[in-house]
């Protein structure tokens, strides 16, 4: 795992600010505190800050150069089929046992076609001096980040946005569409970033920059997987085999490995299988221990850890530690992200850093196997729409009259979200259910069109379309961003076995009924899990990792919220509609409504503006 960066002069002219490379590396040091190296010439600089995971010797520090020095390679991530690739090139003079170095002979033989042969999570850069071409590529799901921008004829790239902001000539103009998308979704969908001058390399994509311009090659498209008929028995057996293989690949490491667990099914599968591969008593597990009872799953996690005999570490997650996490995240992550789960994730990673360098995490299971209650909402919505309109109106009024609760994901909360949006077209209601809860009144400027999210939506039914949309956006642009930034702030590498390329390909081809059967979410994964876990763990109610922000806004963070959402401050910025935000805050403070999710999106935007856009 690393932080990678570079500057390339596209037209063979000397770089204007080569000294900026040192500042870029410094901005990424939290991603790779163990080693650093840089290759440079007048027209090109690429550098790496390395977290040593495979081959801990400095000989494996990146970048890597081809034998004659005309091709340079660096990569952030892990290549799980590196051993098989190296075996194909017995004559190549490898300088290390690094998994990343295996990419270089593959590229020398196949060019950019090498990327599609990689099994892993990665963001890579190749500077090929033979034809003066820069190649940037990301893994299929988008586990590892990669940003790029242009300053005149120079191309800048880096693992994190703040690295590019070190360049003195990079424009800081905000992208109003990206900001508007954030206000509706709570994150910025790729390829945009909050700055017009910076974009993200899309997941599953190769970008090539050369003197004549640039080209984009998509080598992985989840929308192209067609449904394949399969029996229940075969689907269950195949799921078991693929996940076992994914975990076996992803626990390979020259440093200790741990698992974030909640006591729920997804993380329990990973911890169980990791223990089988690594050995009993050799796996660390970590769980968040919340003071708020409705948010706390540490008891379930501790029971599971005791059953599996892992070295378990509960992580204190209360108002004091969450305030610490908020400060670290808002000052260390240069992208606005409204998911409050980034705070306990950071606390878990900070504690994990004392014991391990690699963590397994359960991202992808819900999107690939159909785990969210919203999917049930899409199944129920047609029946709700069939109720006579006067009766629906009466039902809506009844549900909306239920007093709000500050507890975590209550039935009251789910019902209110359902009746508010169930009659809308499926993509509109899905974006509303997963969004911030802010209405269009929030905009002081441009309303988002969000064309990237709507791509291909009309060609699928609601359930299939929603799962695909979540894989291509909510997972990629929110959850994976959250996990990568939170763990790397503590110099910990996170791996997601459910996003293994073969697990993903199989899940994307499964019929919807095998993923969500009647009112059972993740049906095939739950049946597969019966091989590994007790019944009570598999069928326990899903709660997820979150933060009691409703109470926090009214009490512990009250003065800070008042400062950030001060009417004059919002009016001066002209980004959000101040009267609307003030009304939401007043209703929340009075207890008339729970607007925590909506207000948190604005609060985190304000922190971002203060730290990164001011």
HUVENWO-V181537 format. One record per pair of residues at least 12 apart in sequence whose C-alpha atoms are under 7 Angstrom apart, sorted by the first residue. I is the first residue (numbers start at 1). J is the second residue. If there is no record, write none. Layout:
I;J / I;J
This chain:
1;50 / 1;51 / 1;52 / 1;53 / 1;76 / 1;77 / 1;78 / 1;493 / 2;31 / 2;32 / 2;48 / 2;49 / 2;50 / 2;51 / 2;76 / 2;77 / 3;28 / 3;31 / 3;32 / 3;48 / 3;49 / 3;50 / 3;76 / 3;159 / 4;47 / 4;48 / 4;49 / 4;74 / 4;75 / 4;76 / 4;158 / 4;159 / 5;24 / 5;46 / 5;47 / 5;48 / 5;157 / 5;158 / 5;159 / 6;45 / 6;46 / 6;47 / 6;156 / 6;157 / 6;158 / 7;44 / 7;45 / 7;46 / 7;154 / 7;155 / 7;156 / 7;157 / 8;43 / 8;44 / 8;45 / 8;154 / 8;155 / 8;156 / 9;43 / 9;44 / 9;153 / 9;154 / 9;155 / 10;153 / 10;154 / 10;210 / 10;211 / 11;153 / 11;211 / 12;43 / 13;43 / 14;42 / 14;43 / 15;42 / 15;43 / 20;166 / 20;167 / 23;166 / 24;163 / 24;164 / 24;166 / 25;47 / 25;48 / 25;49 / 27;162 / 27;163 / 28;49 / 28;163 / 29;49 / 30;488 / 30;489 / 30;490 / 30;491 / 31;49 / 31;51 / 31;488 / 31;489 / 31;491 / 32;49 / 32;50 / 32;51 / 32;491 / 33;49 / 33;50 / 33;51 / 34;50 / 34;51 / 34;52 / 35;49 / 35;50 / 35;51 / 35;58 / 35;61 / 36;48 / 36;49 / 36;50 / 36;61 / 37;61 / 37;62 / 37;63 / 38;63 / 39;63 / 47;63 / 48;62 / 48;63 / 53;253 / 53;254 / 53;255 / 54;98 / 54;99 / 54;253 / 54;254 / 55;97 / 55;98 / 55;254 / 59;95 / 59;96 / 60;96 / 60;98 / 62;74 / 64;101 / 66;104 / 70;128 / 70;129 / 70;130 / 71;126 / 71;127 / 71;128 / 71;129 / 72;126 / 72;127 / 72;128 / 73;104 / 73;125 / 73;126 / 73;127 / 74;124 / 74;125 / 74;126 / 75;100 / 75;122 / 75;123 / 75;124 / 75;125 / 76;122 / 76;123 / 76;124 / 77;121 / 77;122 / 77;123 / 77;144 / 78;99 / 78;120 / 78;121 / 78;122 / 79;99 / 79;100 / 79;118 / 79;119 / 79;120 / 79;121 / 80;119 / 80;120 / 80;249 / 80;250 / 81;118 / 81;119 / 82;99 / 82;102 / 85;102 / 86;102 / 116;219 / 119;501 / 121;139 / 121;143 / 121;144 / 122;138 / 122;139 / 122;144 / 123;137 / 123;138 / 123;139 / 123;144 / 123;145 / 123;146 / 124;136 / 124;137 / 124;138 / 125;137 / 132;210 / 133;208 / 133;209 / 133;210 / 134;208 / 134;209 / 134;210 / 135;206 / 135;207 / 135;208 / 135;209 / 136;206 / 136;207 / 136;208 / 137;201 / 137;205 / 137;206 / 137;207 / 138;201 / 138;202 / 138;203 / 138;204 / 138;205 / 138;206 / 139;203 / 139;204 / 140;203 / 140;204 / 140;220 / 141;203 / 141;204 / 141;476 / 141;499 / 142;203 / 142;204 / 142;476 / 143;480 / 145;159 / 145;160 / 146;158 / 146;159 / 146;160 / 146;200 / 146;201 / 147;159 / 147;160 / 147;161 / 147;198 / 147;199 / 147;200 / 147;201 / 148;198 / 148;199 / 148;200 / 149;197 / 149;198 / 149;199 / 150;197 / 151;169 / 151;170 / 161;334 / 162;334 / 171;197 / 172;195 / 173;195 / 173;196 / 174;194 / 174;195 / 174;196 / 175;194 / 175;195 / 175;196 / 176;446 / 177;446 / 177;448 / 178;192 / 178;193 / 178;194 / 179;194 / 180;446 / 180;447 / 180;448 / 181;448 / 181;450 / 183;436 / 183;601 / 184;435 / 184;436 / 184;438 / 185;435 / 185;436 / 186;337 / 186;338 / 186;339 / 186;435 / 186;436 / 186;601 / 187;336 / 187;337 / 187;338 / 187;477 / 187;478 / 188;477 / 189;473 / 189;477 / 190;202 / 190;477 / 204;218 / 204;219 / 204;220 / 204;221 / 205;217 / 205;218 / 205;219 / 205;220 / 206;218 / 222;508 / 225;508 / 225;509 / 226;509 / 227;509 / 227;510 / 227;511 / 228;509 / 228;510 / 228;511 / 229;511 / 235;524 / 236;524 / 236;527 / 236;528 / 237;528 / 239;525 / 239;528 / 240;528 / 242;502 / 242;503 / 243;498 / 243;503 / 244;273 / 246;497 / 246;500 / 247;270 / 247;273 / 247;274 / 247;497 / 248;277 / 250;495 / 250;497 / 251;274 / 255;356 / 255;357 / 256;356 / 256;357 / 256;358 / 257;283 / 257;284 / 257;356 / 257;357 / 257;358 / 257;359 / 258;283 / 258;284 / 258;285 / 258;356 / 258;358 / 258;359 / 258;360 / 259;271 / 259;284 / 259;285 / 259;286 / 259;359 / 259;360 / 259;361 / 260;285 / 260;286 / 260;287 / 260;359 / 260;360 / 260;361 / 261;285 / 261;286 / 261;287 / 261;301 / 262;287 / 262;297 / 262;298 / 262;301 / 263;297 / 263;300 / 263;301 / 263;304 / 264;537 / 264;538 / 264;540 / 264;542 / 265;537 / 265;538 / 266;362 / 266;365 / 267;361 / 267;362 / 269;529 / 269;532 / 272;308 / 280;309 / 280;310 / 281;309 / 281;310 / 281;311 / 282;310 / 283;310 / 283;311 / 284;310 / 284;311 / 284;312 / 285;310 / 285;311 / 285;312 / 285;313 / 286;312 / 286;313 / 286;314 / 286;315 / 286;348 / 287;301 / 287;313 / 287;314 / 287;315 / 287;348 / 288;314 / 288;315 / 288;316 / 288;317 / 288;344 / 288;348 / 289;314 / 289;315 / 289;316 / 289;317 / 290;316 / 290;317 / 290;318 / 291;317 / 291;318 / 294;407 / 294;408 / 295;408 / 295;546 / 298;314 / 315;348 / 317;344 / 322;343 / 325;343 / 325;346 / 325;347 / 326;343 / 330;607 / 330;608 / 331;611 / 333;485 / 334;612 / 335;608 / 336;604 / 336;605 / 336;608 / 337;604 / 338;600 / 338;601 / 338;604 / 340;546 / 340;547 / 341;545 / 341;546 / 341;547 / 342;482 / 342;486 / 345;483 / 345;486 / 346;486 / 346;487 / 349;486 / 349;487 / 349;490 / 349;492 / 350;490 / 353;490 / 353;491 / 353;492 / 357;492 / 357;493 / 358;492 / 358;493 / 358;494 / 359;493 / 359;494 / 359;495 / 360;494 / 360;495 / 360;496 / 361;494 / 361;495 / 361;496 / 362;496 / 362;498 / 363;496 / 363;498 / 364;475 / 364;498 / 364;499 / 365;498 / 367;467 / 367;470 / 367;471 / 368;467 / 368;471 / 368;504 / 368;507 / 368;508 / 369;507 / 369;515 / 369;522 / 369;525 / 370;467 / 370;515 / 370;516 / 370;521 / 370;522 / 371;521 / 371;522 / 375;463 / 376;519 / 377;418 / 378;462 / 378;463 / 381;422 / 385;423 / 396;419 / 399;415 / 399;416 / 400;416 / 404;593 / 404;594 / 405;594 / 406;550 / 406;551 / 406;594 / 417;433 / 426;462 / 430;466 / 436;597 / 436;598 / 436;601 / 437;597 / 437;598 / 438;598 / 441;577 / 441;580 / 442;576 / 442;577 / 442;580 / 443;575 / 443;576 / 443;577 / 444;574 / 444;575 / 444;576 / 444;577 / 445;575 / 453;469 / 464;512 / 526;538 / 549;596 / 550;594 / 550;596 / 554;589 / 561;603 / 564;603 / 564;606
